Amino acid sequence: MPEGFGCGLLYPVLIKRDSNCVPRALSLAVFGTKNCHLEVRCRIVLELAEHVQEYVNSSDGTTSQVACETSNHYCDTVYDTFIQEFLEVKSLGTFMGVWQLMAAVNVFGAKVTSVYPDKAAEIEKLSSVAVQDMGPNLDRLWSYNCNLTRGKNVSCIAWNKSNPDLLAVGYGQFEFTNQKSGLVCCWCIKNPEYPERVFLSKQGVTALDFSTANANLLAVGFYDGGIAVYNVRKSVDEPVLDNFTTPGKNLAPIWQLRWIEKERGSGDERTEVLISISTDGRVTQWSIRKGFESYDVMKLKKMPTRMGGRSREKKGEAFISRYAGGMCFDFHNKDANIYIAGTEEGYIHKCSCSHNEQYLESYNGHVSPVYSIQWSPFVPDIFLSCSADWTIKLWHQDKTKHILSFYSTTRAVNDICWSPWSSTVFASVNEGAVEVWDLAQSTLDAVYTLAPTSGARQTTVSFSKNSHCLLVGDNEGQVTVYELRCMPPPPADQAAALKKVIEASLASQLPGPKESTENIQEDEEEDAQATDS
């Protein structure tokens, strides 16, 4: 029974559940006898017939949604469902739905309380049993969109670190030839109708992140290389800080931003800085304490191009550009000085903020731009990457060759995200589908694949931090919320579960003596060439 329907009787009335129980309870309350239940139904029918629009178009839409979801006659539209309920209430022996109860309250002025088990709960119980038989699946709950976002590409998503109900969404095109004005919307997860804050921009938004130390500060990166910091406590459409006219501004799109806490001099004092990565090859640190002062923690140098089994640099390539375009990065969960960076040429580099001249390690597995990269939240040595080469790869930081490679499509994989509650689960999106993987179940196929019927291209994915929900952005301006259902329970030992998968994979990949020797020689040649360059 919806909240707000209380008991209107002076004493409790217990009537057996035979579908006429509510009309008979109303009959007893109003007429002093249970025998006038037919008249009760007639008056409800007249009330619904005279005020159709008021009941179908409730002020906030919530009541109509509840009425539809609990109806036995669920149709494509609220109005069609209402008509079916209206036709049924005239018949004896039929249960009354939410609309009929609302009409009863309006007609008789009596509040109603159901004393039998909730019908909607029974329907939910039956449906959940059927869903469990289907195995893991995604149940669409709602989507965040409004007139401002319609037709815009969802480029990035960021959760507020202090308020898990606040979500920032950036809108901007990825292609140079299709640039439009940008937009940032701060959505409250409880209100999908309209964002709490809106920040407009001339350039497309390509990256954003909330500060940890100051949860009201939102950093935003743009396609033209600019960065701005907004105060989400204020509705003013102007940044509190930006680098639009500073000499250190990037010359190419900012593809990722991250607030990082770093040690400040000696002692335990720490300060928060902003790190960005751009297609111009720069990984840059920004300090908001000194008016957006910046310096490059790394300039991503291009790796020699493989030709005929040997590493060479193409003639004239060094003159055109010495730097590789930066696409994504992620800082190590245990050591804020270490990070990995994905590049436009497909390489992944392990770097240190203390050494800006050379890489600590380079990982060669992708043959196209690396779009997203993320350390495992449970095993500090493991990270995932996805690429335009149609693959997702699992890596160990001590091995230059990937441990596992996942193929499920012939389309670019746009984004990946580890589950925050299960070490072997991650989600990915490509242009045509959302995929959920559980490595404990299979390393060959996703446990569930959802291809939205809207035809929109899926661009971003993110897990909710405090619920089993998955948020997926697309190129039509929608961020859709899905509930992840019927997944196996998280392992008791999260780290051990993922390590078990990795050990099994490595055991199946043991090379023979000849292959092992060739790999060692090849690695030695690459190290020598990297040193010479």
Phi, psi and omega in degrees: 000131182299148178296141181110344175266102180259187182274125180259001181266154178283339179216155183291142178239118180255116181237137182301148182279101179225025178082335178260012188296316181292313176302323181289325176296318176296319179300316180293321182290323186267316187253353179082004179215151180278354189278356181262022184295332178292321177295324177301315179297318181298318180294325178294319178299315180297319179298315180293322181293325183279340185228050183302309186297324180296324182277325181287317182257075177293160188300321181248359179081347185291314182298317178298321180296315179298317181299319179293315186292333181262003182276146173283351185242044183299124181240181183293330182236159178298319183297315180297321177296318179300316181299318179296320177295319180298317180292328184281326187297339179289342184268139176291153177078018178245141179289146179271138179265187185297317181298317180296322179292322176298317179296321179298318179296318181292324183283311189262350179068014180253139175278150188236136174232130177273128182256004176252163182306142185297128181295320180297324179295322179293320178298316180297320180296316180295318182292326180292326177296318179294322181293322179299326178294338182279344185085191181305138180201167177249128179251117182291128180259301179196180178221151176262115176194157177205183182299327181293328186267347186300127178084359179263151181274127175282111186262334184199155180224139177216135177268144173287135185288333183263327181242100184292354178268358183252127184233129175257134180234129177258142182237123180186150181281150178271336187265142180296323186280356185233034185287139177227175175295153183261173184200140170236129177239131174258110184261138167273129187298341181270355182226091181278000185283319183204142183291153178286326179224145178227127177237117181268151179213153178287327181261153177294143179274131183239345182201152174199159178197141176276143175290147175274317182288324179232092190296346180275353182264127180240118177271136183230129176255147186239165183294332182274004179097358179280157176226137178225151177242125181250149173261108186285352175288338181253145179270006180291133184273040179227136179290151176278343181202142176205167179243024187301330183241011182274153181296334184276004181299138178291157182256004182215170185305142172272113185266342177203146176230147177206130172279129183231134174274127181231156177293141182247097181069219181267161179089193184266001182292134181234152178227157182256131178235163180252129179248137179230157174226142187221161177294345177282004175091004184259134166254114194239141175256132181241136178247121181278350180286336185240043176063040178067042173292143186221158167206154184275119177279342176196140168249116188287104180281145178292146175272151177302142181277134179283129177219120178063034178082357180238152183271120179223161175256128181299145180298127179085352184293319181296327180290321182290309181200125177271349190249147177267140179293128177275135183245325185198163176202166174205134179274147181297142183291333184256335184230105183289359179268346184251137176212161175244145183229131175264143186241168180292333181274355176105348178282153171241132183241135172267126187230165175233141178292345180273346182229101184261011181255337183213159178278149172284326179198153176232137183243122184245109179210325179272150180245007178218174182307140177270116186272330182208148181212141186204129174290149174292135178284353184245328180238109190295343182269354189252140173216158179249152173217153174225157191212167173288353180276015176080004188242157167242138182231143177253131186234154166249134187296342180267001181235129182281346177257140181296152179276315180224149175230132185246125178239131175215359186205166173251035178231158179298139175269114190276330184200155176222160177202127174290147172288138178279354185237357176215126188292338184259004184251135171213162179239153178217158175227137169241185186297337185245351188203161170253133181235141174243125181249140170231104186293339176288337179266316182198141173254004181256324185225149173293146179285339176205136177232129179240122177253101181304141183277353183289340183087358179287151176273132180278131188242325184221156178215143179204137175277144170290145183277340185234018176202165180274059181239151180237130179252130184233124176262154180225182185271009177250008175094010181254142167244110185263137180259124177243141171267129179273114189242152172062029173279151175301150179298150179301146180295151179296319177248099187298311183296318182296325181296315180289321178298325179297318178298317182294316180298320179295322179292316180296323180297327181278352183250012182300124181280158173285171183303317182293314182296321180297317179296318180296320180296319180296316180296319180296319179297320180295321178296317180296319179297318180295318180292322179296323179293319180295323182287000000 
